[in-house]
Amino acid sequence: MQSIIVERPYQFVPPHRGNLAPSLIQAVRLVDHYLNRFEGITSFEVRGAELLRASIDRGDGIVLAPNHCRYADPVAMGWVARAAKTHVFAMASWHLFNQSWLQSLAIRLCGGFSVYREGLDRQSLDTAIEILVNARRPLVVFPEGTVFRSNDILQPLLDGVAFLARSAAKRRAKRDGGQVVIHPVAIKYVFHGDLEKTLHPVLSKLEARFQIGSPYAHDKLVPRIERLNKVMLAIKEVDHLGQAQSGPIELRKQRLMEHLLTQLEEQWSIVPSEHKVIPRIKALRIKLVPELLKAEKASPRRDLIWDALYRAYSVQQIASYPSSYLDVPTETRMLETVERIEEDVYDRSTIHRPLHAILSVGEAMRVSDSKPTRHEPDPIIAQLTTALERMLEQLSTASPIYTGA
């Protein structure tokens, strides 16, 4: 389980608002060096930067809303900022500010500020709305809420981006008649290396870990990856249900996730407000983390809470394996599936290079300050979802279909 839960009281981390530091970061190409060394991204292209520049020149309050398929995404948005000749602010999960003082400083200097995902963070929300109202820089918000290593599939968007944009639009309209817009940003990564040489050692390591390496080591890549996917699901079933289940993979996944979520919600007296997986996980963490902070060290209560957090994390892991993803076995899909398996086993994945990043900025969506109709889909979320899905579908052809042995 990755260190995404910080076991101490939350303190808001504000953004650095000066222009000198981000200008120097861009001048020395720190973004490029970082992404090359730590993410294997050796080249990039930005499309549609002129659309963002036009919104900046109009004086709009701007939300940049990218998909989130790699940990590289927030840093890669620096390329969009460079192409549009601007700096940005960005909301970043608080746990990222607690991993090292250097990382915390770097995030702040690039315009990042904290948001507490395990509770209502009024200070962060107010900061985000103020940024949009003043319109000095665009604000980057990842509407999926977390990283999913499935570049071609958009996960259900959380409603936070709509709340921020609508609240800011209302204030701007009252103050000076200005507008707030959302630019969808589709991020696509394409692998330009030798896929077989890259994946074979990782697959062999994972197969040895689960003692399924022989006689499969010389099979084609796709069957080897799909076999590991099945092993990962069976392990989760044994862990949480006592034994591996039978039946179609998708049905088994849905049953296991629903079993865990329902069990946790009943145990902690939570009535789910919707059926989507990620909002239900978020509701559990909002309940559990404050309880964790109150629990005594080395107490049964604390162990109980950590067990619940582990099970919620397991649900998120299961949800990160989209069914039929390898029915269209592009090189990108195969690479990120192996990375996801490796990360779930070892909490980190091998850096594979060379990767090429494509960042495509979409047309501005003007935000209305009108409240959405109750019990109806939020029109902002619906429009943003449609735009991002269309853009990602267009970019999906950038990665070739794997045809090797």
N, C-alpha and C positions, 0 to 999 in steps of 0.2 A: 504494500500500500504506500503510495507516494505521500510526501509530507505536504499535504494541502490543508491540514488542520493545524492552526497555531494555538498552542495551549497557554495563552495569556490574554489579558483583556485587550480589546481592540483600541488602537489609537489612530486617528485619521492622519494620513501622510499627504500634505498638500503638494501641488506641482511647483516646479521651478518656473517662473514666468518670464525670466530674462531671455533675450535673443542671442546673446554672445555664445553661451555654451552650445546650444543646438547648431548654431552657425559653424562653430569650430568642429563639431562632430561631423557635420556634412562635408566641411572643407577637407578634412583628413581622411574621408571615406571610411570612417569607423564602422558604419553599418555594413559596408561591403566586406571589410576584414572579419568582422564578427560572424556574419552569416556564412562566410567561406570556411572559417576555422571550425565553428561549433555546429553548423547545420549542413555543411557540404554544398551550399548554394554558390555556384561559381559564376553565374550570369543571370541577367534579368532584363525584362522589358516592361515599360509602363504604357498602357493604352488609355486614352481618354482623359489625360491630364488637363487638356484644354477645357473640358467640361467643368472640372473642379475650379480651374483658374477663373472661369467666367462667373461662377457663384461667388468666389472671393471678391472679384472686382465689383460685383453688384452690392457687396456689403451684407450678404446673407449670413445668418447663423447656420453653420454647416455641421451635419453629422455624417461621418464616414462610417459605413456599416459593412464590414467585410465578413465573408465566411471565415471559419476558424478550423483549419485542418492540420496545422502544425504549430509547434511552439515558436517557430520562426516568424509567424505572421505579424505580431506586433512590431518587431524590429523591421521587417520587410516593408511595413507601411512608411518607413522613412524614405524609401525610394519614391513613393507616391508624392510625399511632401517635397522632395527634391525636384521632381519633374514639374510640380505646380508652383515652385518657387515660394514655398511657405513653410512654416513650422506647424506642429500639431500639439494638441493635448490628447491624453488618452486615459481611460479608466483601466486600472490594473488590479487584479485580485490582491488582497492584503498579504496573503502568504508569500507572494513574490518579493515583498519588501523585507521579509524575515529570513531569507536564505543566506544573505551576506551583505555587509555594509556597502561593498562596492557595487553589487547589483542594485541595491536600493538607491544609491546615489545616481547610478547611470539611468535608472528608470525616471527619477525625478528630473534630471538634467534634460532628458528627452521630452519632458512635458507630461510624464505619467503621474497620476495620483491614485490613492488607494480607494477601493470599494470593498466593503465587508459583505461577503456573500452569505454569511451565516446570521444575518440580522438586518434590520432596517438601518441604513447608513444615511441619515438625513444630511450630514455635512457633505458627504460625497455627492449626493443628489443635488444639493444646493449649489455646489461648486460646478457641476456639469451644466446645470441650467443657466447659471451666471455666465459661463463660458459661451454658451449659445446665444444668450441675450446680447452680450457685448460684441460678439462676432469678430474677435481679434484673430482667432485661429480656428481651424476646424477641430472637431472633437471626434476621436476614434472610439467607437463602441462596438464590441463583438456581440451581435444579437443572439448567437447560439448559446452564449454563456460559458462554454467550456470547449476544450479541444476534442475534435473527433477526427481520427485518421481515416477519413473517407472523403477524399477531395471532391468526388463527383456527386456526392449526395449531401443536400442541405438538411440539417437537423431542424426540428420545429423551433421557431424563434421565440425567445422570451419577450414579455411585453414591456420590459424596462426601457428599451429604445423608444418605443412609442410614447410612453409616459414622459420621458425627458423632452423629446421633440415637441410634443403637444403643449407641455407646460411652458417651454421657452417661447413657442409661437404665440401663446396667449399674452405673455408679458411683453414681447416685442410689438405685437399689434397695438397694445394699450400705450406703449411708450412712444414709438415713433413710426408705427405702421410698417416696420421692417418685417421680413419673412424669414422663416426657418426652412431649410431643405435637407433632405437625406440623399446622399449619393451611395447607392449600392456599390460595393467593390468586390469583384470576383477574383480570388487568388487561386492560381493553378501552378502546380509544380510538375515538371517533366524531367524524368531521369534520362541522361544522355550517355550512360556508361554501358558496360557489358553486364546485363542483368544476371546471367547464369553465374559468372565469376563472382558477382557481388552477393547473390543470395545463397549459393551453395554452402559456403562455410557457416553461415548463420543457421540455415535449416539443419545442417548436420549437427551443430551444437545443440539445437533444440530437440532434435530427434534422439540424440544421445541422452539428454536430460530425462526424456520420457521413455527411454529404452525402446524406441520404435525405429531405430536407424537402419537395421538390416532386416529384410533385403530391399528396403525402400530407397536407399541412398542414390540409386541410379534411375529412379523414376523421373518422370517429367515434373517440372516445378509446380504446376497447378495442382496435381493430385497430392503432392507432398504438403503444400500449404493448406489445402482443404482438409487433409488428414489431421494436421495440427490444430486447425479450427475445431474439429470434432473432439479432439483430446481436451482442449481447453474447456469446452462446454461440459464434457463428461466430468472433469475435475470439479467444476463448480457444482454440478449436480450431486456428486458424492459428498462434497464439503457441506452443502446446505440441505440436501434431501436424504442423504445416507447411501444412495446408490445411483448409478447412471440410469437414465430413462431411455425409453424407446419412442419411436415416432418421428415425424418430420422435424427437421432442425428448428425451423421458425416457431413451430408450435411448442417445442420444448423450451426454447428461449423465453417465449411469452409466459408460459406457465411458471417457469422459475422466477422470472422478474416479478410477476404478480404475487406469487407465494411470498417472496421476501418482503415486498413493499407492504402487502396487506398485514403480514405478521408484525412488521415494525410499526405500522400505523396503529394497529390495535394495542400493541405493547406500550406505546407512548401517547396514546389517546389523541391521535391526530385524525381529523376528518379531511380527506383529500378534496381540494376544490376543483380538481380536474384529473383527467386520466393520463395525461402525458407523463412520461417517466422522469425527465429532468426536473420539472417543477415539483414533483412529489419527493424526489431526492433532496431538493433544496429545502422544502418544508421540514423534512426530517432533520437536516443539519441545523436549521434555525432553532429547532426544539432541543437538539442534543448538545450543541456546542456550549450554550450557556450553562447547561447542567454539568458538563464536563469541567468548566471553570470553577464551579461551586464544589465539586467532589473533592474529597481528601485524597492526597497522594497515597498510592498503594492500598486503596480501599476496594472492596467488592463492587461498590457503586461505580467507581471509575472504570473498572474492568468491564462492567455491564455496558456502560456507555460506549467504550471503545469497540466492543463487540458489535454494537448496533451500527456504529460508524463504518466498521469493516463490511458489514452486510450491505449497507447502502452503497458503499464503494463498489462492491461486487456487482450490484445492479447496474451501475454506470459502466463497468467493464463489459458486461454482457450486452448492454445496449450499443456498445461501440463496434459490434460486429454485424454490419448490415447483411441480411440474407441475400443470397444470389449475387453478391458483389463481384465475384469472380466468374460469373456467367459471361461477362465481357472482360476477358483477362488482359486489360491494358498493362503496360509495364508499370505505370504509376500505381494502379490498384494492387498489383502483386507486391510491389515494394512496400507500400504503406501497410498492407495486411501483415507482412512478416515483421515490420517494425512494431506494429501494435502487439502482436503475440510476444515478441521479445521483451517489450516494455512491461507487459503484464506479468511476465515471469521474473524479470530481473530489475524492474523499476527504471530501466534505461534501455535505449536501443542503440545499435551501432550507427555511426555516421556514414552515410552512403553518398558518394560524390562521383560524377558531377551532377548537380541538380540545376535546372533552369527555372526561374520564377517568372510567371506572367501575372501582372497586376492590372486588371481592367476596371476603370472607373465608369460607372453608368450614368445615365441622364439624371439630373436633379429631380427629386420628387418633392413638390411643395407640400408643406405640412399645414393642415387646417387645425385651428384651435378648438374645433367643435368636438364635444365628447362623443365617443362611439355609442351606438345604440346598445342598450343593455341586452345581454344574452346573445349578441350577434358577434361574429368575428370582427376584430379590430381592423378597420380599413387600412391603416398604416402598415400593420403587420402583414396583412394579405397582399398589399401592393409590393412591399419589400420582398416578401417571399417569392412572389411571381417573378420579380426582376432578377433576383439572385439565382433562382433555379434556371431561368432562361440563359443567363450569362454563363453559368457553370456548364450547362449543356453544350453551349457553343464552344467553350474551352476544352471540353472533354476529349475532343478529337485531336488535341495537340499531342496526346500521349499515344504512341502506336500500340496496336494489338500485339501481344507476345506470340510469336510463331515458332520459337525455338523448341528444342527437344526437351 
